[in-house]
Amino acid sequence: MDWHSHIISDPKIMFGKPCIKNTRIPVDLILEKLGNGETISDLLNAYPKISEDDIKACMLYAAVSINNITEFTT
C-alpha cells in the first residue's frame, strides 16, 4: 500500500499535522484510538468519511516514521 495516497500534511490543515486525505482527522488520533482498544470497525462507524485503507495507511505511516525510512514493504 502507498500511504502517500491516503495521508497528507498541509500547513493550512490542522497546523500541518499528518491527516487522512480530504478530512481533518489526524493520524495520531486514529493511532491513539487503535492503541486504546478501538477496532477498525469502531473507527469506520465513528468516522464514516474514512476507509479501512485510510486506517491501514495511518499504521503504515507510523511505521515508516518510526523507522525513518521512505518506503515500507511487507
C-alpha positions in Angstrom: 0.0 0.0 0.0 1.2 3.5 -0.8 0.3 5.6 2.3 1.1 8.7 0.4 -2.3 8.5 -1.4 -4.1 8.5 2.0 -2.1 10.8 4.3 -1.3 14.4 3.7 0.4 17.2 5.7 -0.7 20.7 4.8 0.2 23.7 7.0 -3.3 25.0 6.3 -5.0 21.9 7.8 -4.6 21.1 11.5 -1.3 23.2 11.6 0.4 20.7 9.3 -0.3 17.6 11.3 -0.5 14.5 9.1 -4.1 13.8 8.4 -6.2 11.4 6.4 -6.6 13.0 2.9 -9.8 15.1 2.4 -10.5 15.1 6.2 -9.3 16.9 9.3 -8.8 13.6 11.0 -5.1 13.4 12.2 -3.1 10.2 12.0 -2.2 10.4 15.7 -5.9 10.3 16.7 -6.5 7.1 14.7 -3.4 5.5 16.2 -4.4 6.6 19.7 -7.8 5.1 19.3 -6.4 1.8 18.0 -3.9 1.7 20.9 -6.8 2.2 23.3 -8.6 -0.9 22.0 -11.0 0.5 19.4 -11.3 -1.7 16.4 -11.2 -0.7 12.7 -14.9 -1.3 12.6 -15.4 1.1 15.6 -13.4 3.7 13.7 -15.3 3.2 10.5 -18.6 3.7 12.3 -17.3 6.8 14.2 -15.8 8.4 11.1 -17.9 7.4 8.0 -15.7 9.5 5.7 -12.7 7.3 6.1 -12.0 3.8 4.8 -10.2 0.7 6.1 -7.3 1.5 3.8 -7.1 5.0 5.3 -6.7 3.4 8.8 -4.1 0.9 7.5 -2.3 3.9 5.9 -2.1 5.6 9.3 -0.4 2.5 10.8 2.0 2.2 7.9 2.8 5.9 8.1 3.6 5.4 11.8 5.9 2.5 11.0 7.7 4.5 8.3 8.1 7.5 10.6 9.5 5.5 13.4 11.9 3.7 11.2 12.8 6.9 9.4 12.6 5.3 6.0 10.8 6.5 2.9 9.1 3.2 1.9 7.9 0.1 3.8 7.0 -3.1 2.1 5.9 -6.4 3.6 
